[in-house]
């Protein structure tokens, strides 16, 4: 499809309206004829009701490829322009262009169905945008080349224009070949008695259908009127053929820009708010077209053309997306034929009206005169007509309903804010990035972006049963609390079979002022299926309450904890809930429970981090000990600990205790330090002291090197911080 659109962009640029406009003006065509050319690409849709009957049961892609070949063949008729002049040349030109568009419209009706088949609801906006980008990129290249060719005097007239059309015919055949290669099992369906008026009547009964169709017809009508800006440059401003082609290049660039915007936003925000905003902006640009004078610098007309066409093209893509949402699967071709049939009728009348208004240049030029200064141009009435159509378009768009689309206010917060644009950029990068480290960074950035688009993306991730970003998304909500996602976070936290349940429970601890979060954590602590859930809920609840209300329950639950991660959670919970530090009195409880060396080391190290005794760190002592150098690991600590008188006096003696594993003598030494240390000024220090003193009553055989290091470390730390 993309390759076909590349070739099609070249072919239509050479066979389409711009070259035809220039040929018509070359032969002296009237404004009505120019208006007809502007609408001819749509008028040809009048034949579409007969397409399902003629091609019933045929493979859809084969039919589409055939009509593309036929539209190329009829274009050889332009060679007859070398033998005609005046009105007869114009009649031949319009006849060939009409036949060209008849076959083109049949192909477009089938193309809509093809695009629907190769895309899904989730990526349709992106696929349509990419198709337009492929089309416009090749179109821009060939239009630039055309502008250069036409700037050469030898090729600026009839010879150059017709030669480019014949080249377009050859490239058109290449587009047909690529189209034929698109795999498709779809056939053209036709149900007797299901004509365009029956389908129209059914569609009009449903608001979801009717308002979308109104938008399609209105957007087409506006596009037909805007197409007259191309002959406007030649007729009103007198620009050369090459500059008119350059103008078409500018219009192509605007369509590519519109494709990019549609790709970025339409699938995320929905079409409705974007159609509404685009219609409002196009209204203001049409006002500028109506008021600008021919004496203005031509650059301003190119700028106006770019921005006006940008919004018109964007509306066209978005409306197509809206139509495909309601397009019936079993009558796709018939439905498209009905839509384009009425497009043809509307385009015909809009084209004629625009042409007639263009003939009223003498009225247009005197329409806006203030203090003797005139504003406007010979096409002012044409542009006022476009303003009226756009105003109706705005009214219809404002009443459109689209499931899943953002509200206008929400969409504005995304499109017109730096946070919203950054959110779009981050989401786009997430879709392309595979590096785990970069994805984590992007998720952290997205978690810090409070725009509603970032919120929606995070909600989607939270609702996914499995996503590589789900854990990072949950943690991001803990780092940067987002009230809008609190219910979603609670849902994950209460799901006993969610693989990120513990992360979600941990993140709830950041929602300190939310009663919902507190109630959810209390319920999980009391009734959680897993012990790890209860311990994590206790830790998060402690962050929220920081009171003693749930301390007795936490103490009770902690005594039955099995795993070290649960013990750490309960210790952290107690630290926040128990300001007096009474839990330190259970300092040696892991010894009484017969826990492993790793378990006890971890528990002691965690307690040390609570008290922040400073250098040296207890965990550093265990690191050195675990490296396998038991004779050396203690010396640096004891050297630093000589600021305590008792250790300074017994430096070598303490080392010998560890060498001989004389834990009883070490216990007596530590107890002497503790008993002589007055730490009553700090309840936590005092409770820790009482917990350490319980070692006197315990069986020394239950102690080993882990406990000895802890006993020495905490005794020294309390002695160092004691009152003199």
N, C-alpha and C positions, 0 to 999 in steps of 0.2 A: 504493500500500500504506500509506504513512504517513497520507494523508488518511482512508482507510478506518479505520485504527486510531484516529484522533482521534474519529471518529463512534462507533466501536465502544466506546471508553472511556466515552462518555456513556451509550450504550444499555445496556451491561452493568451500569454502576453503578446504573441505575434498575431494571433487570430482574433483576439477579443476587442473590447470596445475602444481602447485608446487609438489603435491604428485605424479602426473603422470610423471613429470621429474625425480623424485627420483626413481620411479619404472623402468623407461626406462634405467637409468644409472645402476641400480642394475642388469638388464639383459644384459648390455653391448651394448646399442643402439648407433648408429653412430650419428655424428653431423647433417647429413641430416634428420635422424629421429627426433632429437631434434628440428631442424628447423621446421619440419612438426608439431610437438606438439605446437610450438610457434604460428603457424598460423592456427591450426586446429579449434580453436574457431571461426575463421572467414571463413575458407574454407567451413564449413558446410552450409554457406549461399547460396551455389550453388543450393540448393533445393527450395529456397524461391519463384522463379517464379511460382511454382506449388501450393503454399499455397492458393492463392485466389481461384483457381479453385476447389481444394479439399474441402475447408471449406466454400464455397460460401453460404451465407445466415445464417451461424451459428453465435450464440452469441459469440462475441469476447472474453469475459472473460472466458466463458466455454471452448473455444478452447485453450486459454492460459493455463488454469488450467490442461487440459488434456495432453498437450505436456509436462508440468512440471512433471506430474506423469510418463509419458513414459520415460523421461530422467532419472528418478530414477530407473525404472525397468531395463533398459538396463545396468545400472551400476552394477547390480548383476553379470554381465559377468566377473567382475574382480576376482571373486572367482575361475575362471578357471586357474588363474596364479599359484595356488598351485599345479597344475598338469602338468605345462609346464615349459620349460626353453629355454634359448638362443633365436634364431631368432623367433621360434614359439610363445614364450611368448611375444616378442616385437610386432609381428603381431597381436596377440589377444589384446594386450594393445592398440595399435593404432586403431584397429577396434572398440573396445568398446568406446574408447574416441571420435572417429569420430561420432558414432551413438549418443552418449551423446550430442555432440555439434550440431548435426543436429536438434534435438528436442529443444535444448537450443536456437539456432538461430531463430527458428520459434517463440518461446516465446518472444525473444527480439524484433522481428519485430512487434509483437502485442503489446508488452510492451510500445514501443515508442508512439503508438496511445493512449494507456491507460493514460500515463503520460500527453499527450497533453489534453486529455478530463478532467482530474481532476485538471488542472492548467489553469492559464490565462496568457496573455502576460505580465501583470504587476508583476506576482510572479513566473513565470516559472523557472527563474534562481534559485530562493530560493528553490522551490520544488525539482528540480533536485539535488541541493546540499544536501538537507535534506535526499533524498532517498539514495544518496551515503554515507552520514554520517551513516544512519541506517545500511546499508549494511556493511560498513567498521568497524563500532564499534563492531558488533557481530563477524565479520571475525577476528578482532584482538584478541579477547578473545580466540576463538577456535584455532587460530594459536599459541598463547602462550602456551595453553594447549598441543597442538600437539608437540611443541618443547620440552616440559618437558617429554612427553611420549616417544618421539624418543630418548631422552638422556638416557633412561633406556635400557640397552643392550638387554634385552629379547624382547623389542618391537622396536628395532632400524632397524630391517630388514623387510622381506616380511610380516610377521605376523602383525606387527604393522601398516604398510602402508595400507594393504588391510582391516584390521579391521577398520581403520579410514574412509575408503571409504564406508564401509557398514553402519557405523554410519551416514555418510553424506546422504546416501539414505533415511534413516528414517526421518531425519530432512527435507529433500527435500519434503517429503510427507506433512509435516506440512506447509511448504511454499505454496504448491499447495492448501491446504485447505484455508489458509488466502486469497490467490489470488481469489479463487472462491467466496469469500464473498464481493468482490468489486462490487458495483452496476454498471450496464452498460446496456444501450439499444442499443449499437453499434453492428452492425453485420459485418461480413467479406464481402466486396463488390468485385465483379468481373465483368468487362465489357469485353465482347468478342472483341478480336482484340486489346486490350490495354495491350500488353505484355511489358516485361522489355525494349526491344529495342525501342519500340514506345515511352515509357515514358522517356527513356534516350535521345532520339532524341529531344523530346520537351523541356526537361530540358536544354540541351546543347545550345539551341537557345537563352536562356535568361541568361544574365550575372549574375543576382541575384541567379539563380539556379546553374549554372555551376561552379562558383567559390566556392560556398559552398560545392558542391559535391567533387570538387578537394581537398578541405581542409579535408573533411571527409576521403577520400581515402588515402591522404598523412599522416594524423594523425594516421590512422590505421596501415599503413605500418611502421611508426616509432615505434608504440607500439609493433608490431610484432618483430621488430629487438631488441628492448629493453628487451623483454621477455627472450631473450637468456642470459641475465645477471644472471638468476637463475641457469641454468646448468653451466655457466661460473664459478661460485663460487665452484661448485663440481668438475668440470673437471680441471680447471686451477689452482685453489687454494687448492683443496683437502679438503675443509671444510666438516664437518660431516653433516648428514641429519638434525640433530636438529638445527645446525647453519644456514643451508639453509632455514629452516622454520622460524627461527628468522629473517632472511633477508626479508622473505615475510611479516612478521609483520611490519618491518620498511617501506616496500612499502605501506602497508595498512595505516600506520600513515600518510604517505605523501599524500595519496588520501583523507584522512579526512581533512588534512590541506588545500588541494586544494579545497575541498568542502566548507570549511569555507570562503576562499577567493572568490570563485565563488558566494556564497550566499551574501557576503557583497558588491561586486562590479558589477557583471554582469548585474543585472537589472537596475543599475544606470548609468554605463558607457557604456554599450553595450559590445558585444563579440569581435568585430574586434580589438580594440587596445590591449585588454588583450591577444588575440591569437598571435598578432604580438610580444609583449614583451616576452611572454612565449616561443615562438619559438626561439627567439634570445638567451634567457638564456639556453634553452635546447641544442642549438648548441654548446655553450661553454662547457657545462658539458659532452657532447659526445666527445669533443676534449680531455677532461681529461680522459675519459674512454679509448680512443685510445692510450694515451701516458703513462698511469700508468703501472707499472710493477708488476708481481705476487709477487715480494719480498716485496712490500709495506705492511704496517700493515693492516690487514683485516678490521679494523675500517674505514679506508678511503674508502673502497669499499661500506660499509654500508652507509656512509655519501653521497658518490656520487649517490648511488642508491636512497636515500631519495629525494635529490634535483632534480635529473633527472626525476624520476617518478612523483614528485610534478608537474612539468611543463607539462609533457605528459598527466597526468590525468586532469589537469586544461584545457588544450587544448581540450581534449575529451569532457568535459562537455560544454565548450563554443561552440564547433562546433555542438554539439547536439542541443543547443539552437538556433544556426543559422539555422540548418536544419528545425526545427519545425516552424520557422517563415515563411518558404515558402512551407511547407508541405500542399498539397491540402486536404481539409476537406472531399471530396467525394471519394477520392482514397487513403486514408491513408495507408492501408495495402499493396496495390499494389505498392505505391510509396516507402514504406520502403523495400519491397521485392526487388525492382529494385536497391535501394541504396546498400543493403546488398549483393545482388547477385554479383555486381561488387567489393564490398569489399572482397568477398570470392575469386574471381579470383586474385585480387591484392595480398591478403594475401598469397595465395598459392605460387605465384611466388616469393614474398619477402621472405617467409619462406624457400623455396628451395635455393634461392640465398644466404641467410644468412647462411644456413647449409653448402653450398659449400665453402663459404668464411671461415667458421669456420674450415674446413678441411685443409685450406692453412696456418696452424699455423707456419710452417717453414719459410714462406715468411713474415708473419706478424711480427715475432719476430726480424727479421733483417731489417725491413723497415726503422726504425728511429735509425740511429747510428751516433753519433756526437763525434769525438775525442775518438773513441773506447768505448764510453759509449752508451749502447743500451737503448732505451725507447720503450714502447709498450708491447704487450702480444700476445698470440695466437689468440685472437679475434679482433685484431686491424683493420683488413680489414672489419670485420663485423661493427665495430663502425664507420669506415670511410664511409661505405655505409649509415649508419644512418645520418651522417653529411650531405651527399649529399641530402638525402630525406628532411632533416630539412631545408636546404638552399632553396630548391624549395618551401617548405611550407611557408617560410618567404616571398618569392616573391609573392606568391598567396595571402597571408594575407595582404600584403601592397596594393594590388589592389582591395581588397574587399570593397564593398559598403554596409553600413548598416544604414538604416534610424533611426535617433534619437541617434546614437552612438556618443560618444565623439571622437574628433580627437586624434591622437597619442600624440600630445603635451599637450592637455588638460588632457588626461588621466594620462600622466606622472606627471603633476602637482598635481594630486590627490594622486596617488599611492606612489610617491617618495618624498613626503613632509609631515612634521608633521601636518601642517594645514589641508591638505587633509585627512589624517587619522583621525584627530580629528573631521572633518566634518562628515565623515562616522560614527564615533562612536556616535556623537550627533544625527544624523538622525536616527540611529538604536534605540537609547534610546527614541527618540520622538515617534517612532512607538509602543514602549512597555509601555511607561509611561502614566498613567491616572491622576496622581496627578496634579491639576491645577498650584500649586506653582512651582513644578519641571518643568512643561512644559514651564512656563514663563521664568524660569532661562535658560533652554535649548535654547529657542528661542532667548534670549538675547545673549547667547554665540554664537549661529549660526549666528546672525546678525553681531557679531564682527569678524567672520571668513571670510576672504576675498578670500578663495579658490573658484575656479569656481564651485565645486560641491555644496558648500553652496549657491552660487549664483543661481544655477539651482533649488535647493530645495526651496529657497525663491520665485523664479519665479513661480514655480508650485503652491505654496500657494497663491500667489497674483492672479493667474488666476482662482483659485477656486471660485465658487459663494458663497460657505460657507465653512469655515474651522474654527475649534476652535482656531487655531493658527494665523488666518489672521490678527487680530488686533495687536497682539504682533509682527508679522512679519513686518507690516507697521511701527509700532513705532520703531522697531529695525533699520529700514532704515533711520529713523530720527536721532537716536542716533549715528549710524555709517553710514554716507552717502556712497552709493555704486552706482557709475556712471553707471555701467552696467545694473542696474535695474531702471534707471531714467524714461525711456519710460514706463515701466510697472507701476511705481508709478503714473506717470501722467495720465495713462489710468484709474486707479482706482479713482484718484482725480477728473477726469472729468465725472465720471459715477454718475449721480444724483440719481440712485437707488442702489448704493453700500452702504451697511450698515457700511463700514469703510471709507466712503468718507472724512469725517472731519479729521480722523486720517491721511489719505493720504495727504490731503492739509497741515496739520500741519507739516508733515515730509518733504514736499517740501521746507519748510523754511530753511532746513539745507544745501540745495544745492546752496550756495551763489554765486558761480562762473559759474553757468550754465544758459545760456540764455534761454534754453528750459523751465527751471523751472520758470523763471521770466515771460516769455510770457504766460505760462499756468496759473499762479496766477493772472496776469492782466486780462486775459480773464474771469476767474472765478469771480473776484471781480466786473467786469462790467456786466457779463451776467449770473452769477450763478442763478439757479432756486430758491434756498432757501436763505433766509436772513442769516441763520447760515453759509452757504457756502461762502457768500460774506464777512462776518465778519472774518471767519477763513482765507480766502485768503488774506484779508487785513493784518492780523497779520503776516502771513508767508512772504508776500511781504515786509513787513517792515524789517524783518530779513535779507532779501536779498539786498534791496536797501539802507536802512538807509538814504534816502534823502527826500526832500520835494516835489518831482515831483507829487506824488499821494496824498499828504496831504489834499488838498481841497476836493477831492473825498471822502476820508476817513471821514473827518469832516461831509460832507453832509450825507453819509450813516449812520453814528453813530446817528444822530438825529432821524432817523426813526427806530432804533433798538428796538425790543420789549422785548427780553429776556436778562437776566443778563449775560449769557454766551457770547452773542454777544457784550454786552457793555464792558465786560472784554477784549474780542479780540480787539475791537476798541481802548480801552485805551492803551493796549500794543502796538498796531500799532502806535498810536500817540506818545507814549513815544520814539520809535525809530526814527520816521520821524520828529517829532517836537522837536529839540534840545533846543529851547528856552522855551518850556513848555507853550505855549500860551493856550493850552487846559485846563490848570488849572484855567483859568479865568471863565470856566463854572462849577466851583466847585459845586454850588448848583442847577445845571440843573435838577437833579432828584427830588428835592423838587418842582421846578416849574412844572414838569411833573406829580406830584402826585404819585410817585412810592411808593411801599410798604416798610415797615421797613427793611425786609430782603434785598431787592434790594439796599436800601441806605447804610445799614451797609456794604454790600459786596463791593460796589463801593468805599466807603471811605477807607475801609481796603486795597483795591488794590492800591489806590493812595498813601497810607502810605508806602506800600512796595517799591514803585518807589523811594521815597525820602530818604528812609533809615535813618530816624531820630534816630533810636536806641531805647534803653529801655526808658520807657515801650512801648510795642507794642499796637497799637490801637485795633487790633483784640483781644488781651487779655482783654481789657476793655469790649468789646462787649460780650466776653465769660462769664465774671463774671456777667454782666448785664442780659444776657439771662438765667442765672441759677436761677434768681428770687430773688436776694438780692440787690435791687436798693439802699438801704440805706448804704450798706457796700462796694459795688464794687468800689466807687470813692475814698475812703480814701487812699488806698495804692498808687494810682496814684498821688493824691494831695500831699501826704507826699514826694514822690520822686520829684515832680515838684516844691518844695519849693526853688530849686536853682534859680528859676526866682523870682525876687524881688516882682513883682506885686502879684503873687500867694501866696508867703510867707506872705504878708501883709493881704491878703483877704482869708485865708485858710477856716475859718469857714463860712465866707460870701458865698463863692462859694458852699460849702456844703448845705447851706440853700437855695440857688437858686434851686438846684436839688430837695431838699425835698419839696419845695413849687411849683416846676415847673414854676418858674419865669424866663421864657426864654427871656423876653425883657431886664431884668436887666443883665442877663448873656451875652446877645448880646452886651450890652453897655460896659461891663467889657472886653470882648474879643476884641471889636473894639478899645478900649483904648490901649490894648497891641500891636495890629497890627500897629496902627498909630504911636506909639513910637518906632517901630522896623525898623531899616534900613537894608534891605536885598537886596539893589540894586546891590551888588557885584555878585549876582547869579540870572540870568534871570528866572530860574525856580521858585526860592523862591519869586521873585518879582511878577511873574504872579500868583502864588498861593495867595500871599497877596492881590492882586487886586481881585481875585475871592472870597476870604473870605470877603473883605470889601463890596461886593455887598449885603451882608446880611442886611446892613443898609437900603437899599431901598426896601426890601422884606417884605411881610405881615408876621408878627411874628406868626400869627395863623396857618400858614402852617408848622411851625417848631414843632418838638417833641423831645423826649429824644435822638433819634439816631443822629439827627442833632446837638443837644446841645453838646453831647459828642465829636462829630467830630470838631465842632467849637472851643471848649475848647482845645482839643488835638493839633490841627494845629496851633492855636494862640500861645499856650505855646511853641511848637516846633520852630516856626519862631522867637518868642521872645528870646528863648534860643540861637539860631544860629545867631542872629542879631549882627551887628557891634556895639561896644561900642562907 
